[in-house]
Amino acid sequence: MYADWYKVRPMDSTDVPVSRPPIWPSLLAPLLAFLCTVFASGTAVAVVALLSDPDLMKGNASEKITGWLEANAGSLPVILAVIVPGQVCFLGVAVLFALIERKRVLPYLGLVRWKVPNSTVALAVIGSLGVQFLLDILADWLIDEPSESLKMLARMFQEPTGLAAVCVGFVISVLPGLCEESLFRGVTQQGLLRRWSPIAAIGATSAFFAIAHWDVQHSLAVFPLGAWFGWVAWRTGSVWPAVMCHFVNNIVAFVIVRLWSDPDSFEMPKTPAMYVVGIGFVAVAIVAVVRLARTKPDQVLAVPMPR
């Protein structure tokens, strides 16, 4: 029974079998979100650039705007223009598909009460930092020079000050945590779990999640992290724990980059204390995996799709 639970829709109150839901919304939603994000973020950046310097329209406007963006990547208007429209698109597409399928929005997005103890959720959230620590170690071995996209991201973290820095911290942690998880772990993964095996559903969703970061290095780095978010969402029966994992990962990365990364190379110092803390987080992640793996099968059924 455990191997087949994800192939069957929940029964209604009359115990009459319900037909299996179509899979196309789960695959179409991220693709539509990608298109909307490119258009919305590109338009927002162009508007901000032209409002700042109308002369950018003279000559080759595309090249001038690109150069202006690179020079001003750390300014608050640019950061908001790059990040906020895309996140709004992710959440907007997720809600749109809930409305198209005539479902209740929050359950459709997986934003329901989790089905495991709160302590297990806390371990999973803290353990996400252990997963990130291992990915950082692996990246240090494999990557000699960060991509231009990652360098620009580091500048977005480092350069804002005062209230602008607080605003950026909110934008890069709260918004992706809620908006990206609602689309990827909510709409896409939940839908795929009703037709595919957990490995296939989580793997495909993690691939979509990685592609959404638009940079080869960044995408390869976040694919395993997306798989962790997917595992946590599946085993807890809710997307909320994945939202919290995503939030904690991003806000901790923001703080660490601001406080300890080299302003020129963007590299993190590798001190014994950091390794000790990192290994501690890895140990927490292992405990979380054991706890989640022992969850009873009837506790991790995909969230019903109310009409």
C-alpha positions in Angstrom: 0.0 0.0 0.0 2.8 2.4 0.8 4.3 2.1 -2.6 1.0 2.9 -4.3 -0.4 5.7 -2.2 0.6 8.5 -4.5 -1.1 6.9 -7.5 -4.6 7.3 -6.0 -6.8 10.3 -5.3 -8.4 10.6 -1.9 -11.9 9.2 -1.6 -14.8 11.6 -1.1 -17.4 11.3 1.6 -19.4 8.6 -0.4 -16.3 6.4 -0.8 -16.6 6.5 -4.6 -13.3 6.5 -6.4 -12.3 9.8 -7.9 -10.6 10.0 -11.3 -6.9 10.7 -11.4 -6.2 14.4 -11.9 -4.5 15.7 -15.0 -0.8 16.2 -14.8 -0.5 19.1 -17.3 -1.1 21.9 -14.8 1.8 20.8 -12.6 4.2 20.9 -15.6 2.7 24.0 -17.3 2.7 26.2 -14.2 6.5 26.6 -13.8 7.0 27.1 -17.5 4.4 29.9 -17.6 6.0 31.3 -14.4 9.4 31.4 -16.2 8.0 33.4 -19.1 6.2 35.8 -16.9 9.3 36.3 -14.7 11.6 37.1 -17.6 9.1 39.6 -19.0 8.2 41.2 -15.6 11.8 41.5 -14.3 13.2 42.7 -17.6 10.5 45.3 -17.9 11.0 46.5 -14.3 14.8 46.8 -14.7 14.4 48.7 -17.9 12.0 51.1 -16.3 14.2 51.7 -13.3 17.2 52.2 -15.6 15.5 54.7 -17.9 14.0 56.6 -15.0 17.5 57.0 -13.6 19.1 57.9 -16.9 16.9 58.7 -19.9 20.0 59.0 -22.1 20.2 55.2 -22.0 17.6 55.2 -24.8 20.1 56.8 -27.2 22.1 54.4 -29.4 22.2 50.7 -28.4 19.8 50.9 -25.5 20.1 47.2 -24.6 23.8 47.3 -24.1 23.6 50.5 -22.2 21.0 49.2 -19.9 23.0 46.0 -19.3 26.1 48.1 -18.4 24.0 50.4 -16.2 22.6 47.3 -14.4 26.1 45.9 -13.7 27.2 49.3 -12.4 24.2 49.7 -10.1 23.5 46.1 -9.1 23.8 47.0 -5.4 21.3 49.8 -5.4 17.9 49.1 -3.7 15.7 50.1 -6.8 17.7 47.6 -9.0 17.5 44.8 -6.4 13.7 45.3 -6.0 13.3 45.4 -9.8 15.3 42.2 -10.3 13.7 40.2 -7.5 10.2 41.4 -6.6 8.4 41.1 -10.0 9.7 37.5 -10.5 8.5 36.4 -7.0 5.1 38.0 -7.6 4.9 36.0 -10.9 5.7 32.8 -9.1 3.0 33.3 -6.5 0.6 34.8 -9.0 0.9 31.8 -11.4 0.4 29.4 -8.5 -2.8 31.1 -7.4 -4.0 31.4 -11.0 -3.8 27.6 -11.5 -5.7 27.1 -8.3 -8.5 29.3 -9.6 -8.4 27.6 -13.1 -8.9 24.2 -11.4 -11.5 25.7 -9.0 -9.6 24.5 -5.9 -9.2 26.2 -2.6 -6.0 28.2 -2.8 -4.1 27.4 0.4 -4.5 23.5 0.1 -3.7 23.7 -3.6 -0.5 25.4 -2.7 0.3 23.0 0.1 0.0 25.7 2.7 -1.7 23.5 5.3 -0.8 22.2 8.8 2.1 19.8 8.8 1.4 16.2 9.9 4.6 15.6 12.0 5.7 16.8 15.4 6.9 20.4 15.6 10.3 19.2 16.8 10.7 17.3 13.6 9.9 20.4 11.5 12.4 22.4 13.6 15.1 19.8 13.0 14.4 19.9 9.2 14.6 23.7 9.1 17.9 23.8 11.1 19.2 20.9 9.1 18.8 22.8 5.8 21.8 24.8 7.0 23.8 21.5 7.1 22.8 20.8 3.6 23.9 24.2 2.5 27.2 23.8 4.4 28.0 20.6 2.4 27.1 22.3 -0.8 29.4 25.2 0.0 32.3 22.7 0.7 31.6 20.9 -2.6 31.4 24.3 -4.5 34.8 25.3 -3.1 36.3 22.1 -4.6 34.7 22.4 -8.0 34.5 26.1 -8.7 37.5 28.3 -9.1 35.8 31.5 -10.0 32.2 32.5 -9.2 30.0 33.4 -12.2 29.1 37.0 -13.0 25.6 36.3 -11.9 26.8 35.0 -8.5 29.1 38.0 -8.1 26.1 40.3 -8.8 24.1 38.5 -6.2 26.9 38.9 -3.7 26.9 42.7 -4.4 23.2 42.8 -3.8 23.8 41.3 -0.4 26.8 43.4 0.5 26.3 46.9 -0.8 23.0 48.1 0.7 23.2 49.8 4.1 20.8 50.8 6.9 17.1 50.4 6.1 17.9 49.4 2.5 19.8 46.4 3.8 16.9 45.4 6.0 14.6 45.7 3.0 16.9 43.5 0.9 17.1 40.9 3.6 13.3 40.7 3.6 13.1 40.5 -0.1 15.6 37.8 -0.6 14.3 35.6 2.2 10.6 36.0 2.9 9.5 36.4 -0.8 11.4 33.4 -2.3 10.5 31.3 0.7 6.8 31.8 0.2 6.5 32.5 -3.5 8.9 29.9 -4.9 7.8 27.1 -2.5 4.1 27.8 -3.3 4.8 27.2 -7.0 7.4 24.5 -7.0 6.7 22.4 -3.9 3.1 23.4 -3.8 1.5 23.4 -7.3 4.2 21.3 -9.2 5.4 18.8 -6.7 2.0 18.1 -5.1 0.5 17.6 -8.5 3.3 15.3 -9.7 3.1 13.2 -6.5 -0.4 12.2 -7.5 0.8 10.6 -10.7 4.6 10.0 -10.3 6.8 8.3 -7.7 8.3 10.6 -5.0 11.7 10.3 -6.5 10.5 11.4 -10.0 8.2 14.1 -8.6 10.8 15.7 -6.3 13.5 15.3 -9.0 11.5 17.1 -11.7 10.4 19.8 -9.3 14.0 20.4 -8.2 15.0 20.7 -11.8 12.4 23.4 -12.4 13.5 25.1 -9.2 17.2 25.0 -10.4 16.3 26.4 -13.8 14.5 29.3 -12.2 17.9 30.6 -11.0 19.0 31.3 -14.6 22.8 30.6 -14.1 24.6 27.3 -14.5 26.6 27.6 -11.3 23.7 28.8 -9.3 21.4 26.2 -10.7 23.7 23.3 -10.0 24.2 24.6 -6.4 20.5 24.9 -5.6 19.3 21.7 -7.2 20.3 19.5 -4.1 18.8 22.2 -1.9 15.6 22.1 -3.8 15.6 18.3 -3.4 15.9 18.8 0.4 13.0 21.2 0.4 11.0 18.7 -1.7 11.8 15.9 0.7 10.8 17.9 3.7 7.5 19.0 2.1 6.6 15.5 1.1 7.5 13.8 4.4 5.8 16.5 6.5 2.6 16.6 4.3 2.9 20.4 4.0 4.8 23.1 2.1 5.1 25.3 5.2 8.2 23.5 6.5 9.9 24.0 3.1 8.9 27.7 3.2 10.7 27.9 6.6 13.7 26.0 5.3 14.0 28.3 2.3 13.6 31.4 4.5 16.3 30.3 7.0 18.7 29.3 4.3 18.4 32.6 2.5 18.5 34.9 5.5 21.5 33.1 7.0 23.3 33.3 3.7 22.5 37.0 3.5 23.9 37.7 7.0 27.0 35.6 6.4 27.8 37.2 3.1 27.4 40.7 4.6 29.5 40.0 7.7 32.2 37.6 6.6 32.7 37.3 2.9 35.6 38.9 1.1 34.3 42.1 -0.7 36.5 41.5 -3.7 36.5 37.7 -4.2 33.2 37.0 -2.3 34.9 34.0 -0.7 34.0 32.9 2.8 36.8 32.5 5.4 37.2 28.8 6.4 37.9 28.9 10.1 37.8 25.9 12.5 34.9 27.4 14.3 32.9 27.6 11.0 33.7 23.9 10.3 32.5 22.9 13.8 29.3 24.8 13.4 28.7 23.4 9.9 29.3 19.9 11.0 26.8 20.5 13.8 24.2 21.5 11.3 25.0 18.4 9.2 24.4 16.3 12.3 21.0 18.0 12.8 20.1 17.3 9.1 20.9 13.6 9.6 18.7 13.4 12.7 15.9 15.2 10.7 16.2 12.6 7.8 15.9 9.8 10.3 12.9 11.3 12.0 11.2 12.1 8.7 12.0 8.7 7.2 10.2 7.0 10.2 7.0 9.0 9.6 4.1 6.7 9.1 2.9 6.3 5.5 -0.6 7.6 6.3 0.9 10.8 7.6 2.6 11.9 4.4 -0.3 11.5 1.9 -0.5 14.2 -0.6 -2.8 17.0 0.5 -6.3 16.4 -0.8 -7.5 18.6 -3.6 -10.7 20.2 -2.4 -13.2 21.3 -5.0 
